[in-house]
Amino acid sequence: QVQLVESGGGLVQAGGSLRLSCAASGRTSSSNAMGWFRQAPGREREFVAAISWSGGNTYYLDSVRGRFTISRDNAKNTVYLQMNSLTPEDTAVYYCAAGPVADTLYTLYHYWGQGTQVTVSS
C-alpha cells in the first residue's frame, strides 16, 4: 500500500501562484510514476501532469503546459506541482496519484490522495 497526502492548496487571485506537494509513504518502491489530476464541480476528473520515476519524462495537459511544472524529490518521496499564472478555470480539487507508469489515464494509477482544493478568484 502507498499513502499519499497532498498539501499546498488554497485561495489565490488570478495570475497568482501555488505550489502543491504530495508526500508518499508506505510501499513507495512499488509505484514508480506520479501524476496530478483535478476535478471541478460537475466535471470529470482531468489529467494535469505526470512524471516518471527518474523525473526524466514529464507530461502535461495542453492548457497548463508552460504554466505548471511537475517535479519530484525521491529522497523525500515527494512530488510537487508548481502552478503559475493561475486562472479561474484552474479552480478544482487537485489529486495526487501513484502508479506504475506516467500516463494521462487516471485508471492506470493505483493509489490516490484525498485531494486539496485550489480556488482561483477573478
Disulfide bonds with the S-S distance in Angstrom:
Cys22-Cys96 2.01
